Amino acid sequence: MKRNFILAVALWLLSTAAFGQTFPACPDPGNDPSKFCPVGQIWSETANDCILMA
């Protein structure tokens, strides 16, 4: 009984790790992650930096 439980838990952990790898790391893979700005700022192409929203 204990062996069946351990086997079931191991299979569950392995299956969740396998399914987790199918999702993309970024919600929009077309964007450059280095251009992500903190809340309240936007990316400026001319300055190549985050600037405060006006």
mmCIF file of the N, C-alpha and C atoms, coordinates in Angstrom:
data_MODEL
# 
_entry.id   MODEL 
# 
loop_
_atom_site.group_PDB 
_atom_site.id 
_atom_site.type_symbol 
_atom_site.label_atom_id 
_atom_site.label_alt_id 
_atom_site.label_comp_id 
_atom_site.label_asym_id 
_atom_site.label_entity_id 
_atom_site.label_seq_id 
_atom_site.pdbx_PDB_ins_code 
_atom_site.Cartn_x 
_atom_site.Cartn_y 
_atom_site.Cartn_z 
_atom_site.occupancy 
_atom_site.B_iso_or_equiv 
_atom_site.pdbx_formal_charge 
_atom_site.auth_seq_id 
_atom_site.auth_comp_id 
_atom_site.auth_asym_id 
_atom_site.auth_atom_id 
_atom_site.pdbx_PDB_model_num 
ATOM 1   N N  . MET A 1 1  ? 0.824  -1.187 0.000   1.00 0.00 ? 1  MET A N  1 
ATOM 2   C CA . MET A 1 1  ? 0.000  0.000  0.000   1.00 0.00 ? 1  MET A CA 1 
ATOM 3   C C  . MET A 1 1  ? 0.871  1.255  0.000   1.00 0.00 ? 1  MET A C  1 
ATOM 4   N N  . LYS A 1 2  ? 1.909  1.283  0.825   1.00 0.00 ? 2  LYS A N  1 
ATOM 5   C CA . LYS A 1 2  ? 2.786  2.435  0.903   1.00 0.00 ? 2  LYS A CA 1 
ATOM 6   C C  . LYS A 1 2  ? 3.545  2.615  -0.414  1.00 0.00 ? 2  LYS A C  1 
ATOM 7   N N  . ARG A 1 3  ? 3.937  1.513  -1.022  1.00 0.00 ? 3  ARG A N  1 
ATOM 8   C CA . ARG A 1 3  ? 4.664  1.573  -2.284  1.00 0.00 ? 3  ARG A CA 1 
ATOM 9   C C  . ARG A 1 3  ? 3.778  2.150  -3.394  1.00 0.00 ? 3  ARG A C  1 
ATOM 10  N N  . ASN A 1 4  ? 2.498  1.776  -3.411  1.00 0.00 ? 4  ASN A N  1 
ATOM 11  C CA . ASN A 1 4  ? 1.567  2.305  -4.407  1.00 0.00 ? 4  ASN A CA 1 
ATOM 12  C C  . ASN A 1 4  ? 1.384  3.820  -4.234  1.00 0.00 ? 4  ASN A C  1 
ATOM 13  N N  . PHE A 1 5  ? 1.314  4.259  -2.998  1.00 0.00 ? 5  PHE A N  1 
ATOM 14  C CA . PHE A 1 5  ? 1.167  5.684  -2.729  1.00 0.00 ? 5  PHE A CA 1 
ATOM 15  C C  . PHE A 1 5  ? 2.393  6.453  -3.203  1.00 0.00 ? 5  PHE A C  1 
ATOM 16  N N  . ILE A 1 6  ? 3.574  5.936  -2.909  1.00 0.00 ? 6  ILE A N  1 
ATOM 17  C CA . ILE A 1 6  ? 4.810  6.594  -3.329  1.00 0.00 ? 6  ILE A CA 1 
ATOM 18  C C  . ILE A 1 6  ? 4.907  6.621  -4.850  1.00 0.00 ? 6  ILE A C  1 
ATOM 19  N N  . LEU A 1 7  ? 4.531  5.543  -5.492  1.00 0.00 ? 7  LEU A N  1 
ATOM 20  C CA . LEU A 1 7  ? 4.541  5.490  -6.947  1.00 0.00 ? 7  LEU A CA 1 
ATOM 21  C C  . LEU A 1 7  ? 3.563  6.500  -7.542  1.00 0.00 ? 7  LEU A C  1 
ATOM 22  N N  . ALA A 1 8  ? 2.380  6.605  -6.966  1.00 0.00 ? 8  ALA A N  1 
ATOM 23  C CA . ALA A 1 8  ? 1.383  7.555  -7.460  1.00 0.00 ? 8  ALA A CA 1 
ATOM 24  C C  . ALA A 1 8  ? 1.869  8.993  -7.293  1.00 0.00 ? 8  ALA A C  1 
ATOM 25  N N  . VAL A 1 9  ? 2.474  9.313  -6.172  1.00 0.00 ? 9  VAL A N  1 
ATOM 26  C CA . VAL A 1 9  ? 2.986  10.661 -5.940  1.00 0.00 ? 9  VAL A CA 1 
ATOM 27  C C  . VAL A 1 9  ? 4.132  10.961 -6.904  1.00 0.00 ? 9  VAL A C  1 
ATOM 28  N N  . ALA A 1 10 ? 5.011  9.995  -7.124  1.00 0.00 ? 10 ALA A N  1 
ATOM 29  C CA . ALA A 1 10 ? 6.132  10.194 -8.047  1.00 0.00 ? 10 ALA A CA 1 
ATOM 30  C C  . ALA A 1 10 ? 5.625  10.429 -9.469  1.00 0.00 ? 10 ALA A C  1 
ATOM 31  N N  . LEU A 1 11 ? 4.646  9.665  -9.902  1.00 0.00 ? 11 LEU A N  1 
ATOM 32  C CA . LEU A 1 11 ? 4.081  9.856  -11.243 1.00 0.00 ? 11 LEU A CA 1 
ATOM 33  C C  . LEU A 1 11 ? 3.404  11.205 -11.365 1.00 0.00 ? 11 LEU A C  1 
ATOM 34  N N  . TRP A 1 12 ? 2.719  11.621 -10.323 1.00 0.00 ? 12 TRP A N  1 
ATOM 35  C CA . TRP A 1 12 ? 2.052  12.925 -10.336 1.00 0.00 ? 12 TRP A CA 1 
ATOM 36  C C  . TRP A 1 12 ? 3.078  14.052 -10.447 1.00 0.00 ? 12 TRP A C  1 
ATOM 37  N N  . LEU A 1 13 ? 4.148  13.971 -9.671  1.00 0.00 ? 13 LEU A N  1 
ATOM 38  C CA . LEU A 1 13 ? 5.181  15.008 -9.714  1.00 0.00 ? 13 LEU A CA 1 
ATOM 39  C C  . LEU A 1 13 ? 5.862  15.055 -11.080 1.00 0.00 ? 13 LEU A C  1 
ATOM 40  N N  . LEU A 1 14 ? 6.141  13.902 -11.648 1.00 0.00 ? 14 LEU A N  1 
ATOM 41  C CA . LEU A 1 14 ? 6.774  13.864 -12.960 1.00 0.00 ? 14 LEU A CA 1 
ATOM 42  C C  . LEU A 1 14 ? 5.850  14.398 -14.048 1.00 0.00 ? 14 LEU A C  1 
ATOM 43  N N  . SER A 1 15 ? 4.567  14.094 -13.948 1.00 0.00 ? 15 SER A N  1 
ATOM 44  C CA . SER A 1 15 ? 3.638  14.556 -14.979 1.00 0.00 ? 15 SER A CA 1 
ATOM 45  C C  . SER A 1 15 ? 3.421  16.063 -14.891 1.00 0.00 ? 15 SER A C  1 
ATOM 46  N N  . THR A 1 16 ? 3.384  16.641 -13.693 1.00 0.00 ? 16 THR A N  1 
ATOM 47  C CA . THR A 1 16 ? 3.202  18.090 -13.584 1.00 0.00 ? 16 THR A CA 1 
ATOM 48  C C  . THR A 1 16 ? 4.433  18.817 -14.103 1.00 0.00 ? 16 THR A C  1 
ATOM 49  N N  . ALA A 1 17 ? 5.616  18.274 -13.903 1.00 0.00 ? 17 ALA A N  1 
ATOM 50  C CA . ALA A 1 17 ? 6.827  18.902 -14.426 1.00 0.00 ? 17 ALA A CA 1 
ATOM 51  C C  . ALA A 1 17 ? 6.838  18.836 -15.948 1.00 0.00 ? 17 ALA A C  1 
ATOM 52  N N  . ALA A 1 18 ? 6.384  17.741 -16.503 1.00 0.00 ? 18 ALA A N  1 
ATOM 53  C CA . ALA A 1 18 ? 6.356  17.598 -17.960 1.00 0.00 ? 18 ALA A CA 1 
ATOM 54  C C  . ALA A 1 18 ? 5.343  18.551 -18.577 1.00 0.00 ? 18 ALA A C  1 
ATOM 55  N N  . PHE A 1 19 ? 4.172  18.712 -17.965 1.00 0.00 ? 19 PHE A N  1 
ATOM 56  C CA . PHE A 1 19 ? 3.172  19.621 -18.499 1.00 0.00 ? 19 PHE A CA 1 
ATOM 57  C C  . PHE A 1 19 ? 3.584  21.073 -18.306 1.00 0.00 ? 19 PHE A C  1 
ATOM 58  N N  . GLY A 1 20 ? 4.335  21.366 -17.275 1.00 0.00 ? 20 GLY A N  1 
ATOM 59  C CA . GLY A 1 20 ? 4.776  22.723 -17.010 1.00 0.00 ? 20 GLY A CA 1 
ATOM 60  C C  . GLY A 1 20 ? 5.752  23.232 -18.052 1.00 0.00 ? 20 GLY A C  1 
ATOM 61  N N  . GLN A 1 21 ? 6.463  22.344 -18.716 1.00 0.00 ? 21 GLN A N  1 
ATOM 62  C CA . GLN A 1 21 ? 7.435  22.748 -19.718 1.00 0.00 ? 21 GLN A CA 1 
ATOM 63  C C  . GLN A 1 21 ? 6.784  23.108 -21.050 1.00 0.00 ? 21 GLN A C  1 
ATOM 64  N N  . THR A 1 22 ? 5.503  22.803 -21.245 1.00 0.00 ? 22 THR A N  1 
ATOM 65  C CA . THR A 1 22 ? 4.863  23.076 -22.522 1.00 0.00 ? 22 THR A CA 1 
ATOM 66  C C  . THR A 1 22 ? 4.385  24.513 -22.633 1.00 0.00 ? 22 THR A C  1 
ATOM 67  N N  . PHE A 1 23 ? 4.271  25.228 -21.529 1.00 0.00 ? 23 PHE A N  1 
ATOM 68  C CA . PHE A 1 23 ? 3.793  26.601 -21.556 1.00 0.00 ? 23 PHE A CA 1 
ATOM 69  C C  . PHE A 1 23 ? 4.958  27.550 -21.811 1.00 0.00 ? 23 PHE A C  1 
ATOM 70  N N  . PRO A 1 24 ? 4.746  28.616 -22.592 1.00 0.00 ? 24 PRO A N  1 
ATOM 71  C CA . PRO A 1 24 ? 5.841  29.553 -22.849 1.00 0.00 ? 24 PRO A CA 1 
ATOM 72  C C  . PRO A 1 24 ? 6.230  30.325 -21.589 1.00 0.00 ? 24 PRO A C  1 
ATOM 73  N N  . ALA A 1 25 ? 7.484  30.724 -21.513 1.00 0.00 ? 25 ALA A N  1 
ATOM 74  C CA . ALA A 1 25 ? 7.966  31.447 -20.347 1.00 0.00 ? 25 ALA A CA 1 
ATOM 75  C C  . ALA A 1 25 ? 7.394  32.860 -20.293 1.00 0.00 ? 25 ALA A C  1 
ATOM 76  N N  . CYS A 1 26 ? 7.220  33.478 -21.448 1.00 0.00 ? 26 CYS A N  1 
ATOM 77  C CA . CYS A 1 26 ? 6.666  34.825 -21.516 1.00 0.00 ? 26 CYS A CA 1 
ATOM 78  C C  . CYS A 1 26 ? 5.278  34.759 -22.144 1.00 0.00 ? 26 CYS A C  1 
ATOM 79  N N  . PRO A 1 27 ? 4.330  35.572 -21.671 1.00 0.00 ? 27 PRO A N  1 
ATOM 80  C CA . PRO A 1 27 ? 3.005  35.543 -22.265 1.00 0.00 ? 27 PRO A CA 1 
ATOM 81  C C  . PRO A 1 27 ? 3.009  36.007 -23.717 1.00 0.00 ? 27 PRO A C  1 
ATOM 82  N N  . ASP A 1 28 ? 3.929  36.883 -24.086 1.00 0.00 ? 28 ASP A N  1 
ATOM 83  C CA . ASP A 1 28 ? 4.045  37.349 -25.462 1.00 0.00 ? 28 ASP A CA 1 
ATOM 84  C C  . ASP A 1 28 ? 5.494  37.146 -25.905 1.00 0.00 ? 28 ASP A C  1 
ATOM 85  N N  . PRO A 1 29 ? 5.799  36.027 -26.555 1.00 0.00 ? 29 PRO A N  1 
ATOM 86  C CA . PRO A 1 29 ? 7.195  35.750 -26.888 1.00 0.00 ? 29 PRO A CA 1 
ATOM 87  C C  . PRO A 1 29 ? 7.784  36.702 -27.918 1.00 0.00 ? 29 PRO A C  1 
ATOM 88  N N  . GLY A 1 30 ? 6.968  37.570 -28.543 1.00 0.00 ? 30 GLY A N  1 
ATOM 89  C CA . GLY A 1 30 ? 7.484  38.525 -29.504 1.00 0.00 ? 30 GLY A CA 1 
ATOM 90  C C  . GLY A 1 30 ? 8.175  39.708 -28.859 1.00 0.00 ? 30 GLY A C  1 
ATOM 91  N N  . ASN A 1 31 ? 7.949  39.936 -27.572 1.00 0.00 ? 31 ASN A N  1 
ATOM 92  C CA . ASN A 1 31 ? 8.560  41.069 -26.873 1.00 0.00 ? 31 ASN A CA 1 
ATOM 93  C C  . ASN A 1 31 ? 9.909  40.681 -26.298 1.00 0.00 ? 31 ASN A C  1 
ATOM 94  N N  . ASP A 1 32 ? 10.807 41.647 -26.263 1.00 0.00 ? 32 ASP A N  1 
ATOM 95  C CA . ASP A 1 32 ? 12.122 41.447 -25.672 1.00 0.00 ? 32 ASP A CA 1 
ATOM 96  C C  . ASP A 1 32 ? 12.010 41.584 -24.156 1.00 0.00 ? 32 ASP A C  1 
ATOM 97  N N  . PRO A 1 33 ? 12.366 40.555 -23.386 1.00 0.00 ? 33 PRO A N  1 
ATOM 98  C CA . PRO A 1 33 ? 12.232 40.638 -21.917 1.00 0.00 ? 33 PRO A CA 1 
ATOM 99  C C  . PRO A 1 33 ? 13.071 41.748 -21.293 1.00 0.00 ? 33 PRO A C  1 
ATOM 100 N N  . SER A 1 34 ? 14.116 42.195 -21.951 1.00 0.00 ? 34 SER A N  1 
ATOM 101 C CA . SER A 1 34 ? 14.930 43.266 -21.383 1.00 0.00 ? 34 SER A CA 1 
ATOM 102 C C  . SER A 1 34 ? 14.207 44.607 -21.450 1.00 0.00 ? 34 SER A C  1 
ATOM 103 N N  . LYS A 1 35 ? 13.090 44.677 -22.193 1.00 0.00 ? 35 LYS A N  1 
ATOM 104 C CA . LYS A 1 35 ? 12.337 45.915 -22.322 1.00 0.00 ? 35 LYS A CA 1 
ATOM 105 C C  . LYS A 1 35 ? 11.139 45.970 -21.371 1.00 0.00 ? 35 LYS A C  1 
ATOM 106 N N  . PHE A 1 36 ? 11.033 45.037 -20.423 1.00 0.00 ? 36 PHE A N  1 
ATOM 107 C CA . PHE A 1 36 ? 9.945  45.074 -19.446 1.00 0.00 ? 36 PHE A CA 1 
ATOM 108 C C  . PHE A 1 36 ? 10.251 46.161 -18.430 1.00 0.00 ? 36 PHE A C  1 
ATOM 109 N N  . CYS A 1 37 ? 9.281  47.014 -18.184 1.00 0.00 ? 37 CYS A N  1 
ATOM 110 C CA . CYS A 1 37 ? 9.474  48.152 -17.279 1.00 0.00 ? 37 CYS A CA 1 
ATOM 111 C C  . CYS A 1 37 ? 8.609  47.984 -16.032 1.00 0.00 ? 37 CYS A C  1 
ATOM 112 N N  . PRO A 1 38 ? 9.016  48.623 -14.923 1.00 0.00 ? 38 PRO A N  1 
ATOM 113 C CA . PRO A 1 38 ? 8.184  48.612 -13.725 1.00 0.00 ? 38 PRO A CA 1 
ATOM 114 C C  . PRO A 1 38 ? 6.850  49.327 -13.969 1.00 0.00 ? 38 PRO A C  1 
ATOM 115 N N  . VAL A 1 39 ? 5.917  49.094 -13.104 1.00 0.00 ? 39 VAL A N  1 
ATOM 116 C CA . VAL A 1 39 ? 4.599  49.716 -13.212 1.00 0.00 ? 39 VAL A CA 1 
ATOM 117 C C  . VAL A 1 39 ? 4.751  51.235 -13.159 1.00 0.00 ? 39 VAL A C  1 
ATOM 118 N N  . GLY A 1 40 ? 4.068  51.923 -14.067 1.00 0.00 ? 40 GLY A N  1 
ATOM 119 C CA . GLY A 1 40 ? 4.131  53.375 -14.113 1.00 0.00 ? 40 GLY A CA 1 
ATOM 120 C C  . GLY A 1 40 ? 5.167  53.898 -15.087 1.00 0.00 ? 40 GLY A C  1 
ATOM 121 N N  . GLN A 1 41 ? 5.912  53.003 -15.740 1.00 0.00 ? 41 GLN A N  1 
ATOM 122 C CA . GLN A 1 41 ? 6.907  53.408 -16.714 1.00 0.00 ? 41 GLN A CA 1 
ATOM 123 C C  . GLN A 1 41 ? 6.642  52.699 -18.034 1.00 0.00 ? 41 GLN A C  1 
ATOM 124 N N  . ILE A 1 42 ? 7.132  53.284 -19.131 1.00 0.00 ? 42 ILE A N  1 
ATOM 125 C CA . ILE A 1 42 ? 7.002  52.671 -20.446 1.00 0.00 ? 42 ILE A CA 1 
ATOM 126 C C  . ILE A 1 42 ? 8.375  52.627 -21.096 1.00 0.00 ? 42 ILE A C  1 
ATOM 127 N N  . TRP A 1 43 ? 8.531  51.748 -22.089 1.00 0.00 ? 43 TRP A N  1 
ATOM 128 C CA . TRP A 1 43 ? 9.799  51.608 -22.790 1.00 0.00 ? 43 TRP A CA 1 
ATOM 129 C C  . TRP A 1 43 ? 9.903  52.676 -23.866 1.00 0.00 ? 43 TRP A C  1 
ATOM 130 N N  . SER A 1 44 ? 10.996 53.373 -23.911 1.00 0.00 ? 44 SER A N  1 
ATOM 131 C CA . SER A 1 44 ? 11.259 54.388 -24.923 1.00 0.00 ? 44 SER A CA 1 
ATOM 132 C C  . SER A 1 44 ? 12.291 53.831 -25.898 1.00 0.00 ? 44 SER A C  1 
ATOM 133 N N  . GLU A 1 45 ? 11.900 53.701 -27.173 1.00 0.00 ? 45 GLU A N  1 
ATOM 134 C CA . GLU A 1 45 ? 12.825 53.207 -28.189 1.00 0.00 ? 45 GLU A CA 1 
ATOM 135 C C  . GLU A 1 45 ? 13.956 54.190 -28.439 1.00 0.00 ? 45 GLU A C  1 
ATOM 136 N N  . THR A 1 46 ? 13.671 55.487 -28.346 1.00 0.00 ? 46 THR A N  1 
ATOM 137 C CA . THR A 1 46 ? 14.714 56.480 -28.612 1.00 0.00 ? 46 THR A CA 1 
ATOM 138 C C  . THR A 1 46 ? 15.763 56.500 -27.505 1.00 0.00 ? 46 THR A C  1 
ATOM 139 N N  . ALA A 1 47 ? 15.339 56.364 -26.251 1.00 0.00 ? 47 ALA A N  1 
ATOM 140 C CA . ALA A 1 47 ? 16.274 56.393 -25.134 1.00 0.00 ? 47 ALA A CA 1 
ATOM 141 C C  . ALA A 1 47 ? 16.793 54.992 -24.778 1.00 0.00 ? 47 ALA A C  1 
ATOM 142 N N  . ASN A 1 48 ? 16.136 53.940 -25.310 1.00 0.00 ? 48 ASN A N  1 
ATOM 143 C CA . ASN A 1 48 ? 16.458 52.550 -24.970 1.00 0.00 ? 48 ASN A CA 1 
ATOM 144 C C  . ASN A 1 48 ? 16.469 52.342 -23.465 1.00 0.00 ? 48 ASN A C  1 
ATOM 145 N N  . ASP A 1 49 ? 15.441 52.885 -22.806 1.00 0.00 ? 49 ASP A N  1 
ATOM 146 C CA . ASP A 1 49 ? 15.348 52.790 -21.350 1.00 0.00 ? 49 ASP A CA 1 
ATOM 147 C C  . ASP A 1 49 ? 13.890 52.971 -20.945 1.00 0.00 ? 49 ASP A C  1 
ATOM 148 N N  . CYS A 1 50 ? 13.595 52.650 -19.716 1.00 0.00 ? 50 CYS A N  1 
ATOM 149 C CA . CYS A 1 50 ? 12.265 52.873 -19.170 1.00 0.00 ? 50 CYS A CA 1 
ATOM 150 C C  . CYS A 1 50 ? 12.140 54.336 -18.750 1.00 0.00 ? 50 CYS A C  1 
ATOM 151 N N  . ILE A 1 51 ? 11.024 54.953 -19.118 1.00 0.00 ? 51 ILE A N  1 
ATOM 152 C CA . ILE A 1 51 ? 10.788 56.338 -18.727 1.00 0.00 ? 51 ILE A CA 1 
ATOM 153 C C  . ILE A 1 51 ? 9.423  56.420 -18.035 1.00 0.00 ? 51 ILE A C  1 
ATOM 154 N N  . LEU A 1 52 ? 9.244  57.458 -17.239 1.00 0.00 ? 52 LEU A N  1 
ATOM 155 C CA . LEU A 1 52 ? 7.975  57.650 -16.538 1.00 0.00 ? 52 LEU A CA 1 
ATOM 156 C C  . LEU A 1 52 ? 6.897  58.010 -17.543 1.00 0.00 ? 52 LEU A C  1 
ATOM 157 N N  . MET A 1 53 ? 5.692  57.493 -17.315 1.00 0.00 ? 53 MET A N  1 
ATOM 158 C CA . MET A 1 53 ? 4.577  57.838 -18.188 1.00 0.00 ? 53 MET A CA 1 
ATOM 159 C C  . MET A 1 53 ? 4.153  59.273 -17.913 1.00 0.00 ? 53 MET A C  1 
ATOM 160 N N  . ALA A 1 54 ? 3.898  60.025 -18.960 1.00 0.00 ? 54 ALA A N  1 
ATOM 161 C CA . ALA A 1 54 ? 3.508  61.427 -18.790 1.00 0.00 ? 54 ALA A CA 1 
ATOM 162 C C  . ALA A 1 54 ? 1.995  61.547 -18.734 1.00 0.00 ? 54 ALA A C  1 
# 
